[in-house]
Amino acid sequence: MEVIIEFVFTAIFESLPKLIGTSLRWCYFLGTKSFGTVFSENWNKRIGFLAISVVLVILLSS
């Protein structure tokens, strides 16, 4: 059971920043590039981690 829970949390924490970063980059391009193209490019995870960090800092500083 622990293995399944660990697998699920690992999958969530690996894919969530990439999805957030891809969504932000797709909005930045105003939809001129397809979502699949932006999803396959680099920097999505980094931008996702940056966005999560900024939100956490804003929430914790309030």
N, C-alpha and C positions, 0 to 999 in steps of 0.2 A: 504494500500500500504506500509506503514512504517513497518508493521509486517512482510510482505514478504521480504522486503529488510533486515531487522534485522535478520530474519531466515537464509537467504542466507549468509550474512557475518559471522554469528555465525558458520554456518556449514563449511565455508571455513577456518576460523581461528582455528577451532577445528581439522579439518582433515589434513590441510596442514603440520603442524609440524610432525604429526604422519607419513605421507607419506614420508616426507624428511628423517626423522630418520630411517624409515624402509628401504628406498633405500640405505642410507649410511651403515646401518648394513648389508644389503644383499651384498653390494659390499665388505665390510670388510670380510665376510665369503666366498667371491669369488664364490658365487652361489652354494656352497656345500649344503646349506639348501634351501629349496624352499621358494619363496617369501611369500606364505601364512603362513608358519610356523614362519618366522621372523615377519610377520605382527601381529601375535597373541601373540607374546612375549611382555614383559614389556620393559620399557626404551626407546621406540621409540619416544614418545613425548618429552622426556627430551633431547634426542640427537638432535631431530629436532629443538627445541628451542635454543640449544647450537649452532648448525650450523647457524641458522638465525642470532643469536647474533654476532657470529664471522664475518659473512659476513657484517653485518651492521657496526661493529666497523672498519673493514678494509675500507669500503667505506667512512665512515665519517672521518677517520683519513688521508685520501689521500688528 
